[in-house]
């Protein structure tokens, strides 16, 4: 019966101590890098809706959005330090293939 409160106290002290221990200099650098992440949202086209030009501008805008998203994903992986792992490289390759497939369906 007395072990349960002791386990609870140890657990609570670990929960409170982990964030304090994680505030090392390497994590401060990661926080600074994360604060500098940004993304620019591409501008939409100005063509009259329903025209072929507006559809071309819309697909161009969507592809520009994909580029922006891929840029953010790459930047986040760099901040976390996992961009050189095979998992991250495979994921980036798969995302790039999806972008290529979507652009291949566009007829100009």
C-alpha distances in whole Angstrom, upper triangle without the diagonal:
4,6,6,8,10,11,12,14,15,16,18,20,21,22,24,26,27,30,31,31,33,36,38,42,42,40,42,45,43,43,46,48,46,47,51,50,53,55,58,59,62,65,66,69,72,74,75,72,73,75,75,75,72,70,71,70,67,66,67,64,62,62,62,59,58,59,57,54,54,55,51,50,51,51,47,47,49,46,43,45,45,49,50,47,49,47,48,51,51,50,53,55,54,54,58,59,58,60,63,63,63,66,67,68,70,73,75
4,6,6,7,9,10,11,13,15,16,17,19,21,22,23,25,28,28,29,31,33,35,39,40,38,40,43,42,41,45,46,44,46,49,49,52,54,57,58,62,64,65,69,72,74,75,72,73,76,76,75,72,70,71,70,67,66,67,64,61,62,62,58,57,58,56,53,54,54,51,49,51,50,46,46,47,45,42,44,44,48,49,47,48,46,47,51,51,50,52,55,54,54,58,59,58,60,63,63,63,66,68,68,70,74,76
4,6,5,6,9,10,11,12,14,15,17,18,20,21,22,25,26,26,28,31,33,37,37,35,37,40,39,39,42,43,42,43,47,47,49,51,55,56,59,62,63,67,69,72,73,70,71,73,73,73,70,68,69,67,64,63,64,61,59,59,59,56,55,55,54,50,51,51,48,46,47,47,43,43,44,42,39,41,41,45,45,43,45,43,44,48,48,46,49,52,51,51,54,56,55,57,60,60,60,63,65,65,67,71,73
4,5,5,6,9,10,10,12,14,15,16,18,20,21,24,25,25,27,30,32,36,36,34,36,39,37,37,40,42,40,41,45,44,47,49,52,53,56,59,60,64,66,69,70,67,68,70,70,70,67,65,66,64,61,61,61,59,56,57,56,53,52,53,51,48,48,49,46,44,45,45,41,41,43,40,37,39,39,43,44,42,43,41,42,46,46,44,47,50,49,49,52,53,52,54,57,57,57,60,62,62,64,68,70
4,5,5,6,9,10,10,12,14,15,16,18,20,22,23,24,26,28,31,34,35,33,35,38,37,36,39,41,39,40,44,44,46,48,52,52,56,59,60,64,66,68,69,67,68,70,70,70,67,65,66,64,61,61,61,59,56,57,56,53,52,53,51,48,49,49,45,44,45,44,41,41,42,40,37,39,40,43,45,43,44,42,43,47,47,45,48,51,50,50,53,54,53,55,58,58,58,61,63,63,65,69,71
4,5,5,6,9,10,11,12,14,15,16,18,21,22,22,24,27,29,32,33,31,33,36,35,35,38,40,38,39,43,43,46,48,52,53,56,59,60,64,67,69,70,68,69,71,71,70,67,66,66,65,62,61,61,59,56,57,56,53,52,53,51,48,48,48,45,43,45,43,40,40,41,38,36,38,38,42,43,41,43,41,42,46,46,45,47,50,49,49,52,54,53,55,58,58,58,61,63,63,65,69,71
4,5,5,6,9,10,11,12,14,15,16,19,20,21,22,25,27,31,31,29,31,34,33,33,36,37,36,37,41,41,43,45,49,50,53,56,57,61,64,66,67,65,66,68,68,67,64,63,63,62,59,58,58,56,53,54,53,50,49,50,48,45,45,45,42,40,42,41,37,37,38,36,33,35,35,39,40,38,40,38,39,42,42,41,44,46,46,46,49,50,50,51,54,55,55,57,59,60,62,65,67
4,5,5,6,9,10,10,12,14,16,18,19,20,22,24,26,30,30,28,30,33,32,31,35,36,34,35,39,39,41,43,47,48,51,54,55,59,62,64,65,63,64,66,66,65,62,61,61,60,57,56,57,54,51,52,52,48,47,48,46,43,44,44,40,39,41,39,36,36,38,35,32,34,35,38,40,38,40,38,38,42,42,41,43,46,45,45,48,50,49,50,53,54,53,56,58,59,60,64,66
4,5,5,6,9,10,11,12,14,17,17,18,20,22,25,28,29,27,29,32,31,30,34,35,34,35,38,38,41,44,47,48,52,54,56,60,62,65,66,64,65,67,67,66,63,62,62,61,58,57,58,55,53,53,52,49,48,49,47,44,44,44,41,39,41,40,36,36,37,35,32,34,35,39,40,38,41,39,39,43,43,42,44,47,46,46,49,51,50,51,55,55,55,57,60,60,62,65,67
4,6,5,6,9,10,10,12,15,16,16,18,21,22,26,27,25,27,30,29,29,32,34,32,34,37,37,40,43,46,47,51,54,55,59,62,64,66,63,65,67,66,65,62,61,61,60,57,56,56,54,52,52,51,48,47,47,45,42,43,43,39,38,39,38,34,34,35,32,30,32,33,36,37,36,38,36,37,40,41,39,42,45,44,44,47,49,48,50,53,53,53,56,58,59,60,64,66
4,5,5,6,9,10,11,14,15,15,17,19,22,25,26,23,26,29,27,27,30,31,30,31,35,35,37,40,43,44,48,50,52,56,58,61,62,60,61,63,63,62,59,58,58,56,53,53,53,50,48,48,48,45,44,44,42,39,40,40,36,35,36,35,31,31,33,30,27,29,30,34,35,33,35,33,34,37,38,36,39,42,41,41,44,46,45,46,50,50,50,52,55,55,57,61,62
4,5,5,6,9,10,12,13,14,16,18,21,25,25,23,24,28,26,25,29,30,29,30,33,33,36,39,42,43,47,49,51,55,57,60,61,59,60,62,62,61,58,57,57,56,53,52,52,50,48,48,47,44,43,44,41,39,39,39,36,35,36,35,31,32,33,30,27,30,31,34,36,34,37,35,35,38,39,37,39,42,42,41,44,46,45,47,50,51,50,52,55,56,57,61,62
4,5,5,6,9,11,11,12,14,16,19,22,23,21,23,26,25,24,28,30,28,29,33,33,36,39,42,44,47,50,52,56,58,61,62,60,62,64,64,62,59,58,59,57,54,54,53,51,49,49,48,45,44,44,42,39,40,39,36,35,36,34,31,31,32,29,27,29,30,34,35,34,37,35,35,38,39,38,40,43,43,42,45,47,46,48,51,52,51,53,56,57,58,62,63
4,5,5,6,9,10,10,12,15,17,20,21,19,21,24,23,22,26,27,26,27,31,31,34,37,40,42,45,48,50,54,56,59,60,58,60,62,61,60,57,56,56,54,52,51,51,48,46,46,45,42,41,42,39,37,37,37,33,32,33,32,28,28,29,26,24,26,27,31,32,30,33,31,31,35,36,34,36,39,39,39,42,44,43,45,48,48,48,51,53,54,55,59,60
4,6,6,8,10,11,12,14,17,20,20,18,20,23,21,21,24,26,24,25,29,29,32,34,38,39,42,45,47,51,53,56,57,55,57,59,58,57,54,53,53,51,49,48,48,45,43,44,43,40,39,39,37,34,35,34,31,30,31,30,26,27,28,25,22,25,26,29,31,30,32,30,30,34,35,33,35,38,38,37,40,42,41,42,45,46,46,48,51,51,53,56,58
4,6,6,7,9,11,12,15,19,20,17,19,22,21,20,23,25,23,24,28,28,31,34,38,39,43,45,47,51,54,56,58,56,58,59,59,58,55,54,54,52,50,49,49,46,44,45,44,40,40,40,38,35,36,35,32,31,32,30,27,28,28,25,23,26,27,31,32,31,34,32,32,35,37,35,36,40,40,39,41,44,43,44,47,48,48,50,52,53,54,58,59
4,6,5,6,9,10,13,16,17,15,17,20,20,19,22,24,23,24,27,28,31,34,38,40,43,46,48,52,55,57,59,57,59,61,60,59,56,55,55,53,50,50,50,47,45,45,44,41,40,40,38,35,36,35,32,31,32,30,26,27,27,24,22,24,26,29,31,30,33,31,31,34,36,34,36,39,39,38,41,44,43,44,47,48,48,50,52,53,54,58,59
4,5,5,6,9,11,15,15,13,15,18,17,16,20,21,20,22,25,25,29,31,35,37,40,43,45,49,52,54,56,54,56,58,57,56,53,52,52,50,47,47,46,44,42,42,41,38,37,37,34,32,32,32,28,27,28,26,23,23,24,21,19,21,22,26,27,26,29,27,27,31,32,31,32,35,35,35,37,40,39,40,43,45,44,46,49,50,51,55,56
4,5,5,6,10,13,14,11,12,16,15,13,17,19,17,19,22,23,26,29,32,34,37,40,43,46,49,52,54,52,54,55,55,53,51,50,50,47,45,45,44,41,40,40,38,35,35,35,32,30,30,29,26,25,26,24,21,22,22,19,17,20,22,25,27,26,29,27,27,30,32,30,31,34,35,34,36,39,38,39,42,43,43,45,47,48,49,53,54
4,5,6,8,12,13,11,12,16,15,14,17,20,19,20,23,24,28,31,34,36,40,43,45,49,51,54,56,55,57,58,58,56,53,53,52,50,48,47,47,44,42,42,41,38,38,37,35,33,33,32,28,28,29,26,23,24,24,21,19,21,24,27,28,28,31,30,29,32,34,33,34,37,38,37,39,42,41,42,45,46,46,47,50,51,52,56,57
4,5,7,10,11,10,12,15,15,15,18,19,19,21,23,25,28,31,35,37,40,43,46,49,52,55,57,56,57,59,58,56,54,53,52,50,48,48,47,44,43,42,41,38,37,37,35,33,32,31,28,27,28,25,23,23,23,20,18,19,22,25,26,26,29,28,27,31,33,31,32,36,36,36,38,41,40,41,44,46,45,47,50,51,52,55,57
4,5,9,9,7,9,12,11,11,15,16,16,17,20,21,24,27,31,33,37,40,42,46,49,51,54,52,54,55,54,53,50,49,49,47,45,44,43,41,39,39,37,34,34,33,31,29,29,27,24,24,24,22,19,19,19,16,14,16,18,22,23,23,26,25,24,27,29,28,29,32,33,32,34,37,37,37,40,42,42,43,46,47,48,52,53
4,7,8,6,7,10,10,10,12,15,15,16,18,20,23,27,30,32,36,39,42,45,48,51,53,52,54,55,54,52,50,49,49,46,44,44,43,40,39,39,37,34,34,33,30,29,29,27,24,24,24,22,19,20,19,16,15,17,20,23,24,25,28,27,26,29,31,29,30,33,34,33,35,38,38,38,41,43,42,44,47,48,49,52,53
4,6,5,6,9,10,11,13,14,15,17,19,21,24,28,31,34,37,40,43,46,49,52,54,53,55,56,55,53,51,50,50,47,46,45,44,41,40,39,37,35,35,34,31,30,29,28,25,25,24,22,20,20,19,16,15,16,19,22,23,24,27,27,25,28,31,30,30,33,34,33,35,38,38,38,41,43,43,44,47,49,49,53,53
4,5,5,6,9,10,11,12,14,15,17,19,23,26,29,32,35,39,42,45,48,51,53,52,54,55,54,52,50,49,48,46,45,44,42,40,39,38,36,34,34,32,30,29,28,26,24,24,23,20,19,19,17,14,14,15,18,21,22,23,27,27,25,27,30,29,29,32,34,33,34,37,38,37,40,42,42,43,46,48,48,51,52
4,5,5,6,9,10,11,12,14,16,17,21,24,28,30,33,37,40,43,46,49,51,50,52,53,52,50,48,47,46,43,42,41,40,38,37,35,34,32,31,29,27,26,25,23,21,21,20,17,16,16,14,11,11,11,15,17,18,19,23,23,21,23,26,26,25,29,30,29,31,34,34,34,37,39,39,40,43,45,45,48,49
4,5,5,6,9,10,10,12,14,15,19,22,26,29,32,35,38,41,44,47,49,48,50,51,50,48,46,45,44,42,40,40,38,36,35,34,32,30,29,28,26,24,24,22,20,19,19,16,14,15,14,10,10,11,15,17,19,20,23,22,21,23,26,25,25,28,29,28,30,33,33,33,36,38,38,39,42,43,44,47,48
4,5,5,6,9,10,11,13,15,18,22,25,28,31,34,37,40,43,46,49,48,50,51,50,48,46,45,44,42,40,40,38,36,35,34,32,30,30,29,26,25,25,23,20,21,20,17,15,17,15,11,12,14,17,19,21,22,26,25,23,26,28,27,27,30,31,30,31,35,35,34,37,39,39,40,43,44,44,48,48
4,5,5,6,9,10,11,13,17,20,23,26,29,32,35,39,42,45,47,46,48,49,48,46,44,43,42,40,39,38,36,34,33,32,30,28,28,26,24,23,23,20,18,19,18,14,14,14,12,9,11,12,15,17,18,20,24,23,21,23,26,25,24,28,29,28,29,32,33,32,35,37,37,37,40,42,42,46,46
4,5,5,6,9,10,11,15,18,21,24,27,30,33,37,40,42,45,44,46,46,46,43,41,41,40,37,36,35,34,31,30,30,28,26,25,24,21,20,20,18,15,15,15,12,10,11,10,6,7,9,12,14,16,18,21,20,18,20,23,22,21,25,26,25,26,29,30,29,32,34,34,35,37,39,39,43,43
4,5,5,6,9,10,14,17,21,23,26,29,32,36,38,41,44,43,45,46,45,43,41,40,40,37,35,35,34,31,30,30,28,25,25,24,21,20,21,18,16,16,16,13,11,13,12,9,10,12,15,17,20,21,24,23,20,23,26,24,23,27,28,26,28,31,31,30,33,35,34,35,38,40,40,43,44
4,5,5,7,9,12,16,19,22,25,28,31,35,37,41,43,42,45,45,45,42,40,40,39,36,35,35,33,31,30,29,27,25,25,24,21,21,21,18,16,17,17,13,12,14,13,9,12,14,17,18,20,22,25,25,22,24,27,25,24,27,29,27,28,31,31,30,33,36,35,35,38,40,40,43,43
4,5,5,7,10,14,17,20,23,26,29,32,35,38,41,40,42,43,42,40,38,37,36,34,32,32,30,28,27,26,24,22,22,20,18,17,17,15,12,14,13,9,9,11,9,6,9,11,14,14,17,19,22,22,18,20,23,22,20,24,25,23,24,28,28,27,30,32,31,32,35,37,37,40,40
4,5,5,9,12,16,18,22,25,27,31,34,37,39,38,40,41,40,38,36,35,35,32,31,30,29,26,25,25,23,20,20,19,16,16,16,14,11,12,12,9,7,10,10,6,9,12,14,15,18,19,22,21,18,20,23,20,19,23,24,22,23,27,26,25,28,31,30,31,34,35,35,39,39
4,6,8,12,15,18,21,24,27,30,33,36,38,38,40,41,40,38,36,36,35,32,31,31,29,26,26,26,23,21,22,21,17,17,18,15,13,15,15,11,11,14,13,10,13,15,18,18,21,23,26,24,21,24,26,24,22,26,27,24,26,29,29,27,31,33,32,32,35,37,36,40,40
4,6,10,13,16,19,22,25,28,31,34,37,36,39,39,38,36,34,34,33,30,29,29,27,24,24,24,21,19,20,18,15,16,16,13,11,14,14,10,10,14,12,10,13,15,18,17,20,23,25,24,21,23,25,23,21,25,26,23,24,28,27,26,29,31,30,30,34,35,34,38,37
4,7,11,13,16,20,23,26,29,32,34,34,36,36,35,33,31,31,30,27,26,26,24,21,21,21,18,16,17,15,12,12,13,10,7,10,11,7,8,11,11,9,12,14,16,15,19,21,23,22,18,20,22,20,18,22,23,20,21,24,24,22,25,28,26,27,30,31,31,34,34
4,7,10,13,16,19,22,25,28,31,30,32,33,32,30,28,28,27,24,23,23,21,18,18,18,15,13,15,13,10,10,12,9,7,11,12,9,10,14,13,12,15,17,19,17,21,23,25,23,20,21,23,21,19,22,23,20,20,24,23,21,24,26,25,25,28,29,29,32,32
4,6,9,13,15,19,22,25,27,27,29,29,29,26,24,24,23,20,19,19,17,14,15,14,11,10,11,10,6,8,10,8,7,10,12,10,11,15,15,15,17,19,20,18,22,23,25,23,20,21,23,20,17,20,21,17,18,21,20,18,21,23,21,21,25,26,25,28,28
4,6,9,12,16,18,21,24,24,26,26,26,23,21,22,20,17,17,17,15,12,13,13,10,9,11,10,7,9,12,10,10,13,14,13,15,18,18,18,21,23,23,21,25,26,28,26,23,23,25,22,20,22,23,19,19,22,21,18,21,23,21,20,24,25,24,26,26
4,7,9,13,15,18,21,20,23,23,23,20,18,18,18,15,13,14,13,9,10,11,8,7,10,10,7,9,12,11,11,14,16,16,17,20,21,21,23,25,25,23,27,28,29,27,24,24,26,22,20,22,22,19,19,22,20,17,20,22,19,19,23,23,21,24,24
4,7,9,13,15,18,18,20,20,20,17,15,16,15,11,11,12,10,7,9,10,6,6,10,10,8,11,13,13,14,17,18,18,20,22,23,23,26,27,27,25,28,30,30,29,25,25,26,24,21,23,23,19,18,21,19,16,19,20,18,17,20,21,19,21,20
4,7,9,12,15,15,18,18,18,15,13,14,14,10,10,12,10,7,10,12,9,9,13,13,12,14,17,17,17,20,22,21,23,26,26,27,29,31,31,29,32,33,34,32,29,29,30,27,25,26,26,22,22,24,22,19,21,23,19,18,22,22,19,21,20
4,7,9,12,12,14,14,15,12,9,11,11,7,7,10,9,6,9,11,10,10,14,14,14,16,18,19,19,22,24,24,25,28,29,30,32,33,33,31,34,35,35,33,30,30,31,28,26,27,26,23,22,24,22,19,21,22,18,17,21,20,17,19,18
4,6,9,10,12,12,12,9,7,9,9,5,7,10,9,7,11,13,12,13,16,17,17,19,21,21,23,25,26,27,29,31,32,33,35,36,36,33,36,38,38,36,33,33,33,30,28,29,28,25,24,25,23,20,21,22,19,17,20,20,16,18,16
4,7,8,12,11,12,9,7,11,11,8,10,13,12,11,14,16,15,16,20,20,20,22,25,25,26,28,30,30,32,34,35,36,38,40,39,37,40,41,41,40,37,36,37,34,32,33,32,28,28,29,27,24,25,26,22,21,24,22,19,20,18
4,6,9,7,9,6,5,9,9,8,9,13,12,12,15,17,17,18,21,22,22,24,26,27,28,30,32,33,34,36,37,38,41,42,41,39,42,43,43,41,38,38,38,35,33,33,32,29,28,29,27,24,25,25,22,20,23,21,18,18,16
4,6,6,9,8,6,10,11,10,11,15,15,15,17,20,20,21,23,25,25,27,29,30,31,33,35,35,37,39,40,41,43,45,44,42,44,45,45,43,40,40,40,37,35,36,34,31,31,31,29,26,27,27,23,22,24,22,19,19,18
4,6,9,8,6,8,11,10,10,13,15,14,16,18,19,19,22,24,24,25,28,29,30,31,33,34,35,38,39,40,42,43,42,40,43,44,43,41,39,39,38,35,34,34,33,29,29,30,27,24,26,25,22,21,23,21,18,18,17
4,7,8,6,7,10,11,11,13,15,15,16,19,20,21,23,25,26,26,29,30,31,33,35,36,37,39,41,42,43,45,43,41,44,44,43,41,39,39,38,35,34,34,32,29,29,29,26,24,25,24,21,20,22,19,16,16,16
4,5,5,7,9,10,11,13,14,15,17,19,20,21,23,25,26,27,29,30,32,33,35,36,38,39,41,42,44,45,44,41,44,45,44,42,40,39,38,36,34,34,32,30,29,29,26,24,25,24,20,19,21,18,15,14,13
4,5,5,6,9,10,11,12,14,15,17,18,20,21,23,24,26,27,29,30,32,33,35,36,38,39,41,42,43,42,39,42,43,41,40,38,37,36,34,32,31,30,28,26,26,24,22,22,21,18,16,17,15,12,11,10
4,5,5,6,8,10,10,12,14,15,16,18,20,21,22,24,26,27,29,30,31,33,35,36,37,39,41,42,41,38,40,41,41,39,37,36,35,33,31,31,30,27,26,26,24,21,21,21,18,16,18,16,13,12,10
4,5,5,6,9,10,10,12,14,15,16,18,20,21,22,24,25,27,28,30,31,33,34,36,37,39,40,39,37,39,40,39,38,35,35,34,32,30,30,29,26,25,25,23,20,21,21,17,16,18,16,13,14,12
4,5,5,6,8,10,10,12,14,15,17,18,20,21,23,24,26,27,29,30,31,33,35,36,37,39,37,35,38,38,37,35,33,32,32,29,28,27,26,23,22,22,20,18,18,18,14,13,15,13,10,11,10
4,5,5,6,9,10,11,12,14,15,17,18,20,21,23,25,26,27,29,30,32,33,35,36,37,36,33,36,37,36,34,32,31,30,28,26,26,25,22,21,21,19,16,16,16,13,11,13,12,8,9,8
4,6,5,6,9,10,10,12,14,15,16,18,20,21,23,24,26,27,29,30,31,33,35,36,35,32,35,36,35,34,31,30,30,28,26,26,25,22,21,22,20,16,17,18,15,13,16,15,11,12,11
4,5,5,6,9,10,10,12,14,15,16,18,20,21,22,24,26,27,29,30,31,33,34,33,31,34,34,34,32,29,29,29,26,24,24,23,20,20,20,18,15,17,17,13,12,15,14,11,13,13
4,5,5,6,9,10,10,12,14,15,16,18,20,21,22,24,26,27,29,30,32,33,31,29,31,32,31,29,27,26,26,23,21,21,20,17,16,17,14,12,13,13,9,8,11,10,8,10,11
4,5,5,6,9,10,11,12,14,15,17,19,20,21,23,24,26,27,29,30,31,30,27,30,31,30,29,26,26,25,23,21,21,20,17,16,17,15,12,13,14,11,9,12,12,9,12,11
4,5,5,6,9,10,10,12,14,15,17,18,20,21,23,24,26,27,29,30,29,27,30,31,30,29,26,25,26,23,21,21,21,17,17,18,16,13,15,16,12,12,15,15,13,15,15
4,5,5,6,9,10,10,12,14,15,16,18,20,21,23,24,26,27,28,27,25,28,28,28,26,23,23,23,20,18,19,18,14,14,15,13,10,13,13,10,10,13,13,12,15,15
4,5,5,6,9,10,11,12,14,15,16,18,20,21,23,24,26,27,25,23,25,26,26,24,21,21,21,18,16,16,16,12,11,13,11,7,10,11,8,7,11,12,11,14,14
4,5,5,6,9,10,11,13,14,15,17,19,20,21,23,25,26,25,22,25,26,26,25,22,21,22,19,16,17,17,14,13,15,14,10,12,14,12,11,15,15,14,17,17
4,5,5,6,9,10,11,12,14,15,17,18,20,21,23,24,23,21,24,25,25,23,20,20,21,18,16,17,17,13,13,15,13,11,14,15,12,13,16,17,16,19,19
4,5,5,6,8,10,10,12,14,15,16,18,20,21,22,21,19,21,22,22,20,17,17,17,14,12,14,13,9,9,12,10,7,11,12,10,11,14,15,15,18,19
4,5,5,6,9,10,10,12,14,15,16,18,20,21,20,17,20,21,21,20,17,16,17,15,12,13,14,10,9,12,11,8,11,14,12,12,15,17,16,19,20
4,5,5,6,9,10,11,12,14,15,17,18,20,19,17,20,22,22,21,17,18,19,16,13,16,16,12,12,15,14,12,15,17,15,15,19,20,19,22,23
4,5,5,6,9,10,11,12,14,15,17,18,17,15,19,20,20,18,15,16,16,13,11,14,14,10,11,14,13,11,14,16,15,15,19,20,20,23,24
4,5,5,6,9,10,11,12,14,15,16,15,13,16,17,17,15,12,12,13,10,8,11,11,8,8,12,11,10,13,15,14,15,18,19,20,23,24
4,5,5,6,9,10,11,12,14,15,15,12,15,17,18,17,13,13,15,13,10,13,14,11,11,15,15,13,15,18,17,17,20,22,22,25,26
4,5,5,6,9,10,10,12,14,14,12,16,17,18,17,13,15,16,13,11,15,15,12,13,17,16,15,18,20,19,20,23,24,24,28,28
4,5,5,6,9,10,11,12,11,10,13,14,15,13,10,11,13,10,8,12,13,10,12,15,14,14,17,19,18,20,22,24,24,28,29
4,5,5,6,9,10,10,10,7,11,12,14,13,9,10,12,10,8,11,13,11,11,15,15,15,17,20,20,20,23,25,25,29,30
4,5,5,6,9,10,10,9,12,14,16,15,12,13,16,14,12,15,17,14,15,19,19,18,20,23,23,23,26,28,28,31,32
4,5,5,6,8,9,9,12,13,16,14,11,13,15,13,12,16,17,15,16,20,19,19,22,24,24,25,27,29,30,33,34
4,5,5,6,5,5,9,10,12,11,7,10,12,11,10,14,15,14,15,18,19,19,21,23,24,25,27,29,30,33,34
4,5,5,6,5,8,11,13,13,10,11,15,14,12,15,18,16,17,20,21,21,23,26,26,26,29,31,32,35,36
4,5,8,8,11,13,16,15,12,15,18,16,15,19,20,19,20,23,24,23,26,28,28,29,32,34,34,37,38
4,6,8,10,11,14,13,11,14,16,15,15,18,20,19,20,23,24,24,26,28,29,30,32,34,35,38,39
4,6,7,9,12,12,10,12,15,15,14,17,19,19,20,23,24,24,26,29,29,30,32,34,35,39,40
4,5,5,9,8,6,9,12,11,12,14,16,16,18,20,21,22,24,26,27,28,30,32,33,37,38
4,6,8,8,6,7,10,10,9,12,14,14,15,18,19,19,21,23,24,25,27,29,30,34,35
4,7,8,7,7,10,11,11,13,15,16,16,19,21,21,22,25,26,27,28,31,32,36,37
4,5,5,6,9,10,11,12,14,16,17,18,20,21,23,25,26,27,29,31,33,36,38
4,5,5,6,8,10,10,12,14,15,16,18,20,21,22,24,26,27,29,31,34,36
4,5,5,6,9,10,11,12,14,15,17,19,20,21,23,25,26,28,30,33,35
4,5,5,6,9,10,11,12,14,15,17,18,20,21,23,24,26,28,32,33
4,5,5,6,9,10,10,12,14,15,16,18,20,21,22,25,27,30,31
4,5,5,6,9,10,10,12,14,15,17,19,20,21,23,25,29,31
4,5,5,6,9,10,11,13,14,15,17,19,20,22,24,27,29
4,5,5,6,9,10,11,12,14,15,17,18,21,22,25,27
4,5,5,6,9,10,10,12,14,15,16,19,21,24,26
4,5,5,6,9,10,11,13,14,15,17,19,23,25
4,5,5,6,9,10,11,13,14,16,18,21,23
4,5,5,6,9,10,11,12,15,16,19,21
4,5,5,6,9,10,10,13,15,18,20
4,5,5,6,9,10,11,13,17,19
4,5,5,6,9,10,12,15,17
4,5,5,6,9,10,13,15
4,5,5,7,9,13,15
4,5,6,7,11,14
4,5,6,9,11
4,6,8,11
4,6,10
4,6
4
